Structures are given as C-alpha cells and as structure tokens.
C-alpha cells in the first residue's frame, strides 16, 4: 500500500475515533444535566412520560430528550468502532499485543 494512502487511512481512523469519543462525552454531559434538572415524577401535560433509570434514580423525560441522547450515543459508538475497524483492516493494527518472552 502506498505510504500516502496508509497515512490517509490512519488519519481517518483517528479522526473517527476521536469524534466518537467527543460526541459520547457530549451525550454524557447532557445526561448529567438531565440528572440535575429532570423531574422525578411523570408529567404528561409536558410530555415527560419516558422513564429513565439512572443508577436507581428514576427521571422522566420527553420523547425529544430521549431521542437526542439516544441518537448521540448511537452515533458515537458507530463512529468510534468504524474508526477502529478501519485501523484494523486498512492500517493493519494488531488486535492483540505480543508479550515478550521471559527466560527463567
């Protein structure tokens, strides 16, 4: 494989993995904000009818809030593993690390 092409795939792989991590952190920050602000009981008048159990704390969120966080989490996983797959297939990054042999 040409060195320029290999460099392109490495950069693309790194960019996708980094974007996936950044988006996941953003989704996590939104969830953290929800923990502080969402009501602890359902409120159908403002569409807060979707239960969200966060480590034993039940929060009630709207369909739009649920869809936003879920979409960001799915996108982040897709980007991260897409970048990892490119690294393995195109850049020949090994999946395992060889350990040096020790002599007794």
SEZA-604237 format. One record per residue (C-alpha): residue in three letters; x, y, z. Coordinates in pm, whole numbers, plus 32768, in hexadecimal, padded with zeros to 4 digits. Example, Ala and Ser with C-alpha at 12.3 -4.5 7.8 and 13.67 -1.06 7.14 Angstrom:
2
ALA84CE7E3E830CSER85577F9682CA
// end
This chain:
104
UNK800080008000UNK807E81597FA7UNK80FC822080D1UNK801183468086UNK7EE4825F807CUNK7F4981BB81C3UNK7F7383118263UNK7E16837481E8UNK7D78823E8286UNK7E30827B83CEUNK7DBA83E283DCUNK7C56837F8385UNK7C5B826E848DUNK7CDD83598598UNK7BE6846A8538UNK7ABB837E8549UNK7B2782F08699UNK7B65844B8728UNK7A1684CC86A5UNK7968839E873EUNK7A0683E28891UNK79B685568885UNK784B85158828UNK7830840D893AUNK78B785088A3AUNK77BC860989BEUNK769E850D89E2UNK771984B98B3EUNK771D862A8B9DUNK75B5864B8B27UNK7553851C8BFAUNK760585B68D25UNK754186F78CEDUNK73FF862C8CDEUNK744D858C8E2EUNK745486E48ECBUNK732687798E19UNK7228866E8DB3UNK70FB862A8E91UNK70E784F38F6CUNK6F7984B68F18UNK6EC3849F8DC9UNK6E1A85D28D3AUNK6D42857A8C0CUNK6CDA86E48BD2UNK6E3A87398B59UNK6E8285E08AC2UNK6F6C85698BD7UNK6EF384038BCBUNK702F833D8B72UNK70D282A68CA6UNK724B82AB8CBAUNK72EC81E68DD4UNK7444826C8E22UNK74E481998F33UNK73A181808FF8UNK732C82E38FB9UNK71F782E68EDAUNK71E0841C8E02UNK70CB84748D10UNK712785068BC0UNK707785648A7FUNK708B84A98936UNK716D85B888A2UNK725F85A689C9UNK7268842B89B2UNK729E8433883AUNK73B585368855UNK748384768953UNK7445832488AEUNK74A783AA8757UNK75E9844387DCUNK76478301888DUNK7603822A8759UNK76C5831C867CUNK77EE831D8767UNK77FF81A18772UNK77DF818A85F8UNK78F6828785BDUNK79E181F486BFUNK79C1808C864EUNK79C680F884E1UNK7B1481A0851FUNK7B94806F85DCUNK7B267F8A84C0UNK7BDE806383C3UNK7D148055849FUNK7D087EDA84A9UNK7CB07E9C833DUNK7D657FB28283UNK7E848010836AUNK7ECD7EAC83DCUNK7EC17F06854DUNK7ED67DBC860EUNK7DB67D5F86F2UNK7E9E7CC487F2UNK7FE97D2D8882UNK81027C32887DUNK81A97C0D89CBUNK831D7BE289D8UNK83917A8B8A42UNK84327A738B94UNK854F79858BCFUNK856E78CE8D19
// end
